[in-house]
Amino acid sequence: MVAFGKKLKDRQIQEWQGYYINYKLMKKRVRQYAQQIQLGTLDRRHVLKDFSRMLDNQIETIVLFLLEQQGLLASRIAKLGEVHNDLQQEPEINKITELREAYRAVGQDLLNLLYFVEINAIGLRKILKKFDKRFGGRFTDYYVKTRANHPYSQLQQVFKHVGIGAVVGALSRNLHELQDRQGSYLSIYDQPSLPLQDPVVDSINAAVDRLSYSTNFLNFLAQHALILQDDLPTPSEEHVDDERYHFMSLMLNLANTFLYMVNTYIIVPTADDYSTSLGAAPTVCGIVIGAMAVAQLFSSVYFSAWSNRSYFRPLVFSSIALFLGNVFYACAYDVHSIWILLIGRLFCGLGSARAVNRRYISDCVPLKIRMQASAGFVSASALGMACGPALAGILQTNFKIYNLTFNQNTLPGWVMAVAWLVYLVWLWISFKEPSHDVEENQAPPNQSNDAENGALEKGLKQPLLITSDDKVDEDIDQDYDDSEEAPEESRLPANSIGSAYRLLTPSVKVQLLIYFMLKYVMEILLSESSVVTTYYFNWTTSTVAIFLACLGLTVLPVNLVVGNYISNMFEDRQLLLTSEIMVFIGVLLSFHVFFPYSEPQYICSGLLVFVSAEVLEGVNLSLLSRVMSSRLSRGTYNGGLLSTEAGTIARVIADATITLAGFLGQSRLLNVTLLPSLLISVLSIIATCYTYNSLY
């Protein structure tokens, strides 16, 4: 991984050198601001005013040059258009070929211009992120919102590439006409059919797609996957991605994600009945459901490490483990053993290959479709979460074949065992193992831990300043001065959970706490739903399944509204705190205190908790994906693994809480399990307010 400042310098077009964003100067100015604030010679208002003016001047230089180059390209296309019109009257094949090459030359110059815009857009985002890290997190939101929506905004030219579409359209139309007219003009039907698109037009369209980095539903949804990636990939890196990409292999990864989520939630409506049928208490369902999460704590790590060397073998192992786990789960009924039931769920957890699914998208999917693939990962998870309980509600039958019982308790296991067997066959036939470069995750053995830690980001400790002890330029992306060569080991991925944790700034730690909270609250709601509704309302398994499926179906619509509308109207931190408060209110309304507990109270409060937690998860991961260190974008101990572990630990503790609370009786189960949810939600709100108030 090369520092962005060095990439920017190496990949500039020399003739345009004076028109790129002066990233090095702005980095130094940010450090000067911090030193001046620390010495008391400068106040915050002056910093914001001066930095805003500097950004405005930088953007104006970029935009005026961009408009000048667009005009030159438009003028060249207009002159070529005159030649094109003359050739339509007197066609000559040689001149047509020359004209087509002239249009392609314009296209190549347009590609350079698009890349000019892309580099500057990335540089602008990075310097804003650096400023936010030094001085708090509100400036980017303020700057982008005030400039982007202003009628005289020049920022629109950078982020929305206004006007370039007309140049792309003119090139595409003329090249298409020339393709249709290639060859003898006596009869165009004598010529073989040609592709509708020219390679240069495909490259231009791909470059335009990369520039579309605005807050929309697809981007918002993709960030749920927390698949971190470096900005500004080199052309060779993009070529490698194209060679490693295999559509069917991506579909198999998404299918694995979907089936695993179905496998997780298909037993929730019947886990209490299954436990009772084996002679255990209904609340043992917490342990039954949570056993899968316990095993996932370990499987996430070894699958993440395994994916450094292979994708195919981990997926095969995952399918076999899940097949065996579901067979054990289904057979536990006939052997009348709660231990076989738990072993089956542990095997299912050992087959959790979500780390491999994330890693495949990050490493093998081309950048131009990586956002769509990440959104597909989240959509497959959400769909599986909804389909699991719905499928359990359908499997309401009871019959025997030989000595095997097939009923609502065992059928989820048998159905998923068959599904994983079919998937394993499909995987074996269709998956294509990409070329896999082993990453060097280990620092040189002669480097001490102290030396390694010295190169890590330390995070903000005081508002608006850095401490005098900070010897390293604090930056989430490890952007070093262009004049300095960053030590190679300081750019390597984290080589342990401990080193990955030390890369986390205080604000990132708070966001992981928020993620822990929302997963804990959601797990309590989902896992105890069958026990609570049976005790209070006498709901059947089908009714519980419908309720859980309806909750799961809210995921995509909620993210659609938040990603397309709400996130464009409010700052992320406003949405973060608001959704935390709504989760707290939903948990508070779920308590059974004075009045008889009613179905409307349970349904409305549960829906409020679930929807608010979904909004919170989307906003939290969206924010987390932007501020987490780029050193956590790859390697075994990456950002996705950290978030997965935080969520899995929350699920394990929540399921254990349900089982332990069961010893106090079902009448107290609801309030006893909601109390920790309430306390954790309050703690997350306090941590959010404290952290961001200290930053601002």
RORO-938239 format. One record per residue (C-alpha): y, x, z; residue in one letter. Coordinates in steps of 0.1 Angstrom, whole numbers, always signed. Each point is the difference from the previous one (the first is absolute). Example, Ala and Ser with C-alpha at 12.3 -4.5 7.8 and 13.67 -1.06 7.14 Angstrom:
% RORO-938239
-45  +123  +78  a
+34  +14  -7  s
This chain:
% RORO-938239
+0  +0  +0  m
+33  +15  -11  v
+33  -7  +18  a
+21  -26  -19  f
+30  +23  -2  g
-20  +27  -18  k
-16  -27  -23  k
+35  -13  -8  l
+13  +35  -9  k
-31  +10  -21  d
-1  -32  -20  r
+37  -4  -9  q
+10  +1  -37  i
+23  +30  -1  q
+26  -16  -22  e
+4  -28  +25  w
-1  +21  +31  q
+35  -9  +12  g
-8  -38  -1  y
-30  -2  +24  y
+4  -10  +36  i
+10  +30  +21  n
-28  -4  +24  y
+3  +35  +16  k
+37  -5  +7  l
-6  -35  +15  m
-28  +14  +23  k
+23  +27  +13  k
+28  -26  +5  r
-24  -21  +21  v
-8  +30  +22  r
+37  +8  +4  q
+7  -36  +11  y
-27  +3  +27  a
+14  +33  +13  q
+36  -13  +0  q
-11  -32  +18  i
-18  +21  +26  q
+31  +22  +5  l
+22  -31  +3  g
+22  +9  -30  t
-10  -30  -20  l
-6  -37  +7  d
-25  -24  -15  r
+25  -20  -20  r
+13  +31  -18  h
-36  +10  -8  v
-8  -33  -16  l
+32  -2  -19  k
-2  +36  -13  d
-37  -2  -9  f
+5  -34  -18  s
+28  +16  -20  r
-21  +29  -9  m
-29  -22  -12  l
+24  -22  -20  d
+13  +32  -18  n
-35  +12  -7  q
-11  -33  -14  i
+32  -3  -21  e
-7  +34  -16  t
-36  -10  -7  i
+9  -35  -14  v
+29  +12  -23  l
-23  +27  -15  f
-28  -26  -3  l
+24  -24  -19  l
+12  +29  -22  e
-36  +9  -10  q
-9  -37  -5  q
+30  -2  -24  g
-12  +31  -19  l
-35  -15  -3  l
+14  -33  -12  a
+21  +18  -26  s
-30  +19  -13  r
-21  -32  -2  i
+29  -17  -18  a
+1  +28  -26  k
-37  -1  -4  l
+3  -38  -5  g
+22  +6  -30  e
-26  +23  -15  v
-27  -26  +8  h
+19  -27  -18  n
+4  +22  -31  d
-38  +7  +0  l
-7  -37  +0  q
+17  -2  -33  q
-15  +31  -15  e
-31  +10  +21  p
-12  +36  -1  e
-30  +10  +20  i
+12  +35  +9  n
+34  -13  +12  k
-18  -27  +20  i
-21  +27  +17  t
+32  +20  +7  e
+18  -31  +14  l
-29  -8  +23  r
+0  +36  +13  e
+38  -3  +5  a
-5  -32  +20  y
-27  +17  +21  r
+24  +29  +6  a
+25  -25  +14  v
-29  -14  +21  g
-7  +34  +15  q
+37  +5  +8  d
-1  -35  +17  l
-30  +11  +20  l
+19  +30  +12  n
+29  -23  +10  l
-24  -24  +18  l
-14  +30  +19  y
+35  +11  +8  f
+6  -34  +16  v
-33  +1  +18  e
+7  +34  +16  i
+34  -11  +11  n
-13  -33  +14  a
-27  +19  +20  i
+26  +25  +12  g
+23  -28  +11  l
-28  -18  +19  r
-10  +33  +17  k
+35  +10  +11  i
+5  -35  +14  l
-33  +3  +19  k
+11  +34  +13  k
+33  -14  +12  f
-17  -30  +17  d
-24  +24  +18  k
+29  +21  +13  r
+24  -28  +9  f
-19  -33  +2  g
-16  -24  -23  g
+27  -24  -11  r
+21  +20  -25  f
-24  -3  -29  t
-2  -38  +4  d
+38  -2  +2  y
+7  +23  -29  y
-25  -15  -24  v
+8  -36  +8  k
+38  +5  -2  t
-1  +20  -32  r
-29  -17  -18  a
+15  -35  +2  n
+36  +9  -7  h
+13  -11  -35  p
+12  +36  -7  y
-31  +16  +13  s
-10  +33  -16  q
-32  +1  +21  l
-15  -27  -22  q
+1  +25  -29  q
-22  +24  +20  v
-25  -24  +15  f
+0  -28  -26  k
+5  +22  -31  h
+24  -26  -15  v
+4  +4  -38  g
-31  +22  -6  i
-20  -30  -9  g
+21  -6  -31  a
-6  +35  -12  v
-38  -4  +7  v
+0  -33  -19  g
+17  +15  -31  a
-24  +29  -1  l
-30  -22  +4  s
+10  -24  -27  r
+9  +26  -26  n
-32  +21  +6  l
-21  -32  -2  h
+16  -8  -34  e
-6  +35  -13  l
-36  -2  +11  q
-5  -32  -20  d
+17  +16  -30  r
-20  +32  +0  q
-16  +9  -34  g
+5  -15  -34  s
+26  -28  -3  y
-18  -16  -29  l
-21  -19  +25  s
+1  +4  +38  i
-35  -17  +1  y
-15  +31  -17  d
+7  +20  +32  q
-23  -1  +31  p
+14  -18  +30  s
+19  +22  +24  l
+5  -2  +38  p
+29  -22  +10  l
+14  +27  +24  q
+10  +36  -6  d
-10  +26  +26  p
+36  +9  +7  v
+7  -37  +8  v
-29  -2  +24  d
+13  +31  +18  s
+35  -16  +2  i
-14  -32  +14  n
-20  +19  +26  a
+32  +19  +10  a
+19  -33  +3  v
-27  -14  +22  d
+2  +30  +23  r
+38  -7  +3  l
-6  -35  +12  s
+1  +9  +37  y
+16  -31  +14  s
-11  -22  +29  t
-22  -26  -15  n
-32  -18  +9  f
-23  +25  -17  l
+16  +30  +16  n
+2  -17  +34  f
-36  -10  -2  l
-12  +34  -12  a
+16  +17  +30  q
-23  -20  +23  h
-28  +24  -12  a
+20  +29  +15  l
-11  +22  -29  i
+26  +28  +2  l
+8  +21  -30  q
+24  +28  -10  d
+30  -7  -22  d
+6  +17  -33  l
-35  +8  -12  p
-3  +27  -27  t
-12  -10  -35  p
-32  +20  +6  s
-6  -20  +32  e
+4  -33  -19  e
-24  +13  -27  h
-26  +8  +27  v
+4  -35  +14  d
-6  -15  -35  d
-31  +20  -4  e
-14  -9  +34  r
+8  -37  -3  y
-29  -24  -8  h
+8  -37  +0  f
-35  -12  +11  m
+0  +25  +29  s
+33  -14  +12  l
-15  -35  -2  m
-30  +12  +20  l
+23  +14  +27  n
+19  -33  +2  l
-33  -19  +1  a
-11  +21  +29  n
+33  -8  +18  t
-5  -37  -6  f
-36  -1  +11  l
+7  +20  +31  y
+27  -25  +11  m
-23  -29  -7  v
-27  +17  +20  n
+25  +5  +29  t
+11  -36  +3  y
-30  -20  -12  i
-16  +1  +35  i
+32  -10  +19  v
-6  -38  -1  p
-37  +3  +12  t
+0  +31  +22  a
+2  -20  +32  d
-29  -23  -10  d
-21  +30  -11  y
+6  +17  +34  s
-9  -32  +19  t
-32  -4  -21  s
-11  +34  +12  l
+6  -7  +36  g
+34  +16  +4  a
+33  -16  +10  a
+22  -14  -28  p
+27  +26  +8  t
-24  +28  -9  v
+12  -8  -35  c
+28  +24  +7  g
-24  +29  +3  i
-20  -12  -31  v
+32  -2  -21  i
+14  +32  +15  g
-31  +21  -5  a
+9  +4  -36  m
+35  +13  +9  a
-15  +24  +25  v
-21  +16  -27  a
+29  +0  -24  q
+19  +23  +24  l
-25  +27  -10  f
-8  -10  -35  s
+37  +1  -11  s
+1  +37  +9  v
-32  +11  -17  y
+6  -21  -30  f
+35  +15  -4  s
-15  +35  +3  a
-28  -9  -24  w
+24  -12  -26  s
+14  +36  -3  n
-32  +7  -19  r
-13  -32  -15  s
+7  -37  -4  y
-33  -12  -14  f
-23  +12  +28  r
+22  -15  +28  p
+0  -33  -17  l
-38  +1  -5  v
-4  +8  +37  f
+24  -28  +9  s
-20  -25  -20  s
-33  +10  +16  i
+14  +0  +35  a
+15  -35  -5  l
-32  -13  -16  f
-21  +12  +30  l
+26  -12  +25  g
+0  -35  -14  n
-39  -1  -1  v
+0  +11  +37  f
+26  -27  +7  y
-20  -27  -17  a
-34  +10  +16  c
+14  +1  +35  a
-5  -38  +2  y
-37  +1  -6  d
-7  +29  +23  v
+23  -15  +26  h
+19  +32  +8  s
+37  +4  +6  i
-4  +37  -4  w
-13  -3  -35  i
+30  -22  -7  l
+24  +27  +13  l
-18  +28  -18  i
+4  -20  -32  g
+37  -3  +5  r
+3  +38  +9  l
-18  +8  -33  f
+26  -22  -18  c
+28  +19  +16  g
-15  +33  -10  l
+2  -12  -36  g
+38  -5  +1  s
+11  +19  -31  a
+37  -11  +0  r
+11  +36  +3  a
-19  +7  -32  v
+15  -30  -17  n
+35  +11  +10  r
-7  +36  -10  r
-13  -9  -34  y
+32  -19  -8  i
+21  +28  +13  s
-18  +28  -19  d
-15  -15  -31  c
+22  -29  -12  v
+29  +11  -23  p
+35  -3  +15  l
+11  -26  -25  k
-25  -25  +13  i
-5  +13  +36  r
+23  -27  +14  m
-20  -28  -17  q
-32  +16  +13  a
+14  +2  +36  s
+11  -36  -2  a
-35  -9  -13  g
-15  +18  +31  f
+21  -22  +23  v
-7  -31  -20  s
-38  +6  +1  a
+2  +5  +38  s
+20  -33  +4  a
-23  -19  -22  l
-31  +13  +18  g
+16  -9  +33  m
+4  -36  -12  a
-34  -2  -18  c
-20  +12  +30  g
+5  -30  +23  p
+0  -24  -29  a
-34  +12  -11  l
-13  -3  +36  a
+11  -36  +0  g
-21  -7  -32  i
-31  +16  +14  l
-9  -30  +22  q
-38  -5  -5  t
-32  +7  +18  n
-34  +9  -15  f
-27  +26  +4  k
-19  +22  -25  i
-31  +15  +15  y
+12  +13  +34  n
+37  +4  -10  l
+26  -26  +11  t
+29  -8  -22  f
+28  -19  +18  n
+37  +2  +6  q
-5  +30  +22  n
-23  +21  -22  t
+12  -10  -35  l
+32  +20  +2  p
-22  +31  +5  g
-24  -8  -28  w
+27  -10  -24  v
+19  +32  +6  m
-32  +21  -2  a
-6  -14  -35  v
+36  +5  -9  a
-1  +37  +10  w
-33  +5  -18  l
+15  -14  -33  v
+31  +22  +6  y
-22  +31  +5  l
-17  -6  -34  v
+33  -6  -17  w
+14  +31  +16  l
-29  +22  -10  w
+3  -12  -37  i
+37  -1  -5  s
+18  +24  +24  f
+13  +32  -16  k
+5  +30  +24  e
+34  +16  -9  p
+5  +37  +1  s
+7  +8  +36  h
+22  +29  +11  d
-8  +10  +37  v
+33  +1  +19  e
+6  +29  +24  e
+7  -18  +32  n
-5  +29  +23  q
+28  +25  +8  a
-8  +37  -2  p
-22  +9  +30  p
+24  +27  +12  n
+28  -25  +5  q
+5  -11  +35  s
+6  -36  +10  n
+34  +9  +12  d
+10  +13  -34  a
-14  -31  -17  e
+18  -23  +24  n
+33  +18  -7  g
-1  -12  -36  a
-5  -36  +9  l
+26  -27  +1  e
+12  -5  +35  k
+17  -34  -3  g
+33  -11  +13  l
+6  +4  +37  k
+37  -9  +2  q
+22  -24  -20  p
+21  +16  -28  l
-10  +36  +6  l
-28  +25  +2  i
-6  +23  +29  t
+9  +37  -1  s
-37  +9  +5  d
-9  -15  -34  d
-8  +30  -22  k
-14  -20  -29  v
+19  -23  -23  d
-12  -34  +11  e
-10  -21  -29  d
-28  -24  -6  i
-7  +15  -34  d
+2  +36  +11  q
+29  +7  -24  d
+10  +36  +4  y
+30  +18  -13  d
-3  +9  -37  d
+8  +36  +10  s
-29  +1  +25  e
-37  +0  -7  e
-18  -23  +23  a
-31  +14  +17  p
-31  -12  -18  e
-17  -11  +33  e
+30  -22  +9  s
-7  -22  -31  r
-38  -4  +5  l
-14  -33  +11  p
-7  -5  +37  a
-33  +16  +10  n
-7  -21  +31  s
+10  -33  +17  i
+21  +20  +25  g
+20  +18  -27  s
+4  -32  -19  a
+13  -16  +32  y
+25  +28  +5  r
+15  -7  -35  l
+10  -35  +12  l
+37  -5  +9  t
+8  -24  +29  p
+9  -28  -24  s
-34  +3  -18  v
-18  +0  +34  k
+18  -33  +9  v
-11  -14  -34  q
-36  +9  +7  l
+4  -17  +34  l
+13  -31  -18  i
-30  +2  -23  y
-23  +3  +30  f
+17  -31  +16  m
-3  -22  -30  l
-37  +9  -6  k
-8  -7  +36  y
+18  -34  +0  v
-17  -10  -33  m
-34  +11  +12  e
+3  -20  +32  i
+10  -31  -20  l
-28  +3  -25  l
-29  +12  +21  s
+4  -25  +28  e
+8  -29  -23  s
-35  -14  +0  s
-5  +2  +37  v
+35  -15  +8  v
-1  -28  -25  t
-36  -10  +11  t
+10  -1  +36  y
+33  -19  -4  y
-5  -21  -31  f
-38  +0  -8  n
+6  +14  -34  w
-30  +5  -22  t
-7  +33  -19  t
+13  -15  -32  s
+33  -10  +16  t
+4  +35  +15  v
-8  +15  -34  a
+26  -22  -18  i
+26  +10  +26  f
-6  +37  -4  l
-2  -2  -38  a
+34  -18  -1  c
+15  +28  +21  l
-14  +25  -24  g
+14  -18  -30  l
+35  +3  +14  t
+0  +38  -5  v
+10  +3  -36  l
+25  -29  +0  p
+17  +14  +30  v
+3  +35  -15  n
+12  -16  -33  l
+29  -16  +19  v
+8  +30  +21  v
-3  +25  -28  g
+20  -19  -26  n
+27  -16  +21  y
+2  +7  +37  i
-2  +38  -2  s
+29  -1  -25  n
+22  -19  +23  m
-6  +18  +33  f
-5  +36  +12  e
-36  +10  +7  d
+8  +6  +37  r
+15  -35  +3  q
-32  -14  -14  l
-20  +22  +22  l
+16  -11  +33  l
+2  -37  -11  t
-37  -1  -8  s
-9  +17  +32  e
+20  -26  +19  i
-17  -28  -19  m
-35  +15  +8  v
+11  +0  +37  f
+11  -37  -2  i
-32  -9  -17  g
-21  +16  +27  v
+21  -16  +27  l
-5  -35  -16  l
-38  +6  -1  s
-3  +0  +38  f
-17  -29  +18  h
+22  -6  +30  v
+10  -35  +12  f
-7  -25  -28  f
-34  -8  -15  p
-8  +24  -28  y
+3  -17  -33  s
-11  +8  -36  e
+36  -1  -14  p
+10  +26  +27  q
-29  +23  -8  y
+4  -3  -38  i
+38  +4  -1  c
+1  +29  +25  s
-29  +17  -18  g
+16  -4  -34  l
+33  +13  +14  l
-17  +31  +15  v
-21  +7  -32  f
+29  -5  -25  v
+24  +20  +21  s
-25  +28  +4  a
-6  +0  -37  e
+38  +3  -6  v
+1  +27  +26  l
-28  +19  -15  e
+15  -1  -35  g
+35  +12  +12  v
-15  +25  +24  n
-23  +17  -26  l
+28  -2  -26  s
+23  +19  +23  l
-28  +23  +12  l
-9  +10  -36  s
+36  +11  -6  r
+5  +21  +31  v
-34  +16  +7  m
-3  +37  -8  s
-12  +9  -35  s
-25  +24  +17  r
-18  -32  +10  l
-3  -12  -36  s
-32  +20  -6  r
-29  +16  +18  g
-25  -14  +24  t
+25  -8  +28  y
+25  -20  -21  n
+24  -28  +8  g
-24  -26  -11  g
-26  +13  +24  l
+24  +1  +29  l
+11  -37  -6  s
-37  -10  -4  t
-9  +17  +33  e
+29  -17  +18  a
-10  -34  -13  g
-37  +6  +7  t
+6  +11  +35  i
+21  -32  +5  a
-29  -21  -13  r
-25  +17  +23  v
+21  -5  +31  i
+7  -36  -10  a
-36  -8  -4  d
-9  +17  +32  a
+27  -20  +17  t
-16  -33  -11  i
-34  +10  +13  t
+14  +12  +33  l
+21  -31  +4  a
-31  -21  -5  g
-13  +10  +34  f
+29  -20  +15  l
-12  -32  -18  g
+9  -17  -33  q
+27  -20  +18  s
+20  +32  +6  r
-9  +18  -32  l
+30  -11  -20  l
+27  +9  +25  n
-17  +32  +12  v
-3  +14  -36  t
+35  -12  -9  l
+16  +19  +29  l
-6  +35  -14  p
+12  -12  -34  s
+33  -12  +16  l
+5  +33  +19  l
-7  +21  -31  i
+23  -20  -21  s
+28  +4  +26  v
-7  +37  +1  l
+3  +3  -38  s
+33  -19  +0  i
+14  +23  +28  i
-12  +31  -18  a
+15  -12  -33  t
+34  -7  +16  c
+0  +32  +20  y
-10  +23  -29  t
+24  -14  -26  y
+29  -4  +24  n
-4  +37  +9  s
-1  +8  -37  l
+31  -20  -8  y
